[in-house]
Amino acid sequence: MVFRPIKSTKVYEQVIDQIKSMIVDGTLKKGDRLPSERELVEHLEVSRTSVREAIRSLQIMGLIECRQGEGNFINQNFENTLLEPISIMYMLQKNNPEEILDVRKIIETGTVVLAAKKINESELKGLKDIADAFKVCRNEEDNVRFDKEFHYKIAKASGNLLIVNILNAMSSLMDSFLKDARKKILVDEENVIVLANQHELIYEAIRDGDEVRASEEMKKHLDFTNEYMRRTVNK
Amino acid sequence: MVFRPIKSTKVYEQVIDQIKSMIVDGTLKKGDRLPSERELVEHLEVSRTSVREAIRSLQIMGLIECRQGEGNFINQNFENTLLEPISIMYMLQKNNPEEILDVRKIIETGTVVLAAKKINESELKGLKDIADAFKVCRNEEDNVRFDKEFHYKIAKASGNLLIVNILNAMSSLMDSFLKDARKKILVDEENVIVLANQHELIYEAIRDGDEVRASEEMKKHLDFTNEYMRRTVNK
């Protein structure tokens, strides 16, 4: 591991830059343990405060995990990385909750096209299983989970990790800012039947590799749920 | 301003939570000066280190700006908020540069639909001006700028700030990870003519409020540029 000593005013930023270059050159990979705070202090010739500020920032972004007594590790998955910055930004910008619904619709109607092209047999089976679980379940808490999982599996099947990360942040934003809107729609059994049917049609279009139909069915599905959530939010 | 004293292990996270609640209840707004580190230390009853760690994290995310001798201010715009976390995540996940192109295409073909619905006269004029500037310019540096501006104006016209923020992060990711791909396409004058024509068609569709055509023209445009960048990247 090669470190370059640092001299500058915004030292914590340069500590992050050094950690970034260790990632770029492959010195640090997912799951790796970071050098200890003391080691970083010595090699980078910066204060302990600067090192801690840099490490805390990476922790808050969800990129690094601190394990008690073991040190700091690069996270294995980054699905919550964008959540903290995006949710604070969202609060500060005073965004409209409908923006979340629109972003989700735009991304998911495009993502399902990639999924219809790229999904493999086992992913397809997993998608069918979750659609079936949703269909027979009459508990709204479980169905919120099944519904999220259905959409998550489609994102994963797209093979695009950026999409998975962005949609994950949108899903958590919905949980925070649209409160129980997701659950309310599932209290009504008639809705569950409609939604289960929509999931089935999306699944079938993906299975058939029919990109256009997959996108259309996803659009119909999200138009239905978004309209319901809009009414709940605006009540 | 009402503070609640904090007692916990991950203290810096709780400092962030307190700052978040000041945002939610409207105590802190865009452009506001944050309480000083000393004030935060006193009111939250935490160490100076925890306060600094929390503040540095918000700075690194681009949510807070430190002005020498004046203190910390909530940023006025958040267009670089997602960049640091998303680019570190991108490096760690070893994403494929094509993922960026795919995300951009998905979001922009959807965004232009919103823009075609919502754009106002002055935004429309601004869009036309930038399309015209691109058309007559034969300097690739300037044209990279005009091209970015053209897409940025469409995102703004969608009225969805989340989209603006996400696309901004994608644009910066392209600059970082696709290096000069954006400029290379513009060195060839024939490409500039093709692209100027595509911009014109996108502009006209937006002007006519024709959502379907706007989306189709944006798709054609990005298929063209993405294909070119893919070849450049894979060479």
Boltz contact constraints between the chains, C-beta under 6 A:
constraints:
  - contact:
      token1: [A, 12]
      token2: [B, 56]
      max_distance: 6.0
  - contact:
      token1: [A, 23]
      token2: [B, 91]
      max_distance: 6.0
  - contact:
      token1: [A, 23]
      token2: [B, 92]
      max_distance: 6.0
  - contact:
      token1: [A, 24]
      token2: [B, 91]
      max_distance: 6.0
  - contact:
      token1: [A, 30]
      token2: [B, 92]
      max_distance: 6.0
  - contact:
      token1: [A, 53]
      token2: [B, 53]
      max_distance: 6.0
  - contact:
      token1: [A, 53]
      token2: [B, 56]
      max_distance: 6.0
  - contact:
      token1: [A, 56]
      token2: [B, 12]
      max_distance: 6.0
  - contact:
      token1: [A, 56]
      token2: [B, 53]
      max_distance: 6.0
  - contact:
      token1: [A, 56]
      token2: [B, 57]
      max_distance: 6.0
  - contact:
      token1: [A, 57]
      token2: [B, 56]
      max_distance: 6.0
  - contact:
      token1: [A, 57]
      token2: [B, 57]
      max_distance: 6.0
  - contact:
      token1: [A, 57]
      token2: [B, 60]
      max_distance: 6.0
  - contact:
      token1: [A, 60]
      token2: [B, 57]
      max_distance: 6.0
  - contact:
      token1: [A, 61]
      token2: [B, 85]
      max_distance: 6.0
  - contact:
      token1: [A, 63]
      token2: [B, 88]
      max_distance: 6.0
  - contact:
      token1: [A, 78]
      token2: [B, 89]
      max_distance: 6.0
  - contact:
      token1: [A, 81]
      token2: [B, 85]
      max_distance: 6.0
  - contact:
      token1: [A, 81]
      token2: [B, 89]
      max_distance: 6.0
  - contact:
      token1: [A, 82]
      token2: [B, 85]
      max_distance: 6.0
  - contact:
      token1: [A, 85]
      token2: [B, 61]
      max_distance: 6.0
  - contact:
      token1: [A, 85]
      token2: [B, 81]
      max_distance: 6.0
  - contact:
      token1: [A, 85]
      token2: [B, 82]
      max_distance: 6.0
  - contact:
      token1: [A, 85]
      token2: [B, 85]
      max_distance: 6.0
  - contact:
      token1: [A, 88]
      token2: [B, 63]
      max_distance: 6.0
  - contact:
      token1: [A, 89]
      token2: [B, 78]
      max_distance: 6.0
  - contact:
      token1: [A, 89]
      token2: [B, 81]
      max_distance: 6.0
  - contact:
      token1: [A, 91]
      token2: [B, 23]
      max_distance: 6.0
  - contact:
      token1: [A, 91]
      token2: [B, 24]
      max_distance: 6.0
  - contact:
      token1: [A, 92]
      token2: [B, 23]
      max_distance: 6.0
  - contact:
      token1: [A, 92]
      token2: [B, 30]
      max_distance: 6.0
  - contact:
      token1: [A, 93]
      token2: [B, 161]
      max_distance: 6.0
  - contact:
      token1: [A, 95]
      token2: [B, 161]
      max_distance: 6.0
  - contact:
      token1: [A, 99]
      token2: [B, 160]
      max_distance: 6.0
  - contact:
      token1: [A, 99]
      token2: [B, 162]
      max_distance: 6.0
  - contact:
      token1: [A, 102]
      token2: [B, 160]
      max_distance: 6.0
  - contact:
      token1: [A, 103]
      token2: [B, 162]
      max_distance: 6.0
  - contact:
      token1: [A, 103]
      token2: [B, 163]
      max_distance: 6.0
  - contact:
      token1: [A, 106]
      token2: [B, 107]
      max_distance: 6.0
  - contact:
      token1: [A, 106]
      token2: [B, 110]
      max_distance: 6.0
  - contact:
      token1: [A, 107]
      token2: [B, 106]
      max_distance: 6.0
  - contact:
      token1: [A, 110]
      token2: [B, 106]
      max_distance: 6.0
  - contact:
      token1: [A, 160]
      token2: [B, 99]
      max_distance: 6.0
  - contact:
      token1: [A, 160]
      token2: [B, 102]
      max_distance: 6.0
  - contact:
      token1: [A, 161]
      token2: [B, 93]
      max_distance: 6.0
  - contact:
      token1: [A, 161]
      token2: [B, 95]
      max_distance: 6.0
  - contact:
      token1: [A, 162]
      token2: [B, 99]
      max_distance: 6.0
  - contact:
      token1: [A, 162]
      token2: [B, 103]
      max_distance: 6.0
  - contact:
      token1: [A, 163]
      token2: [B, 103]
      max_distance: 6.0
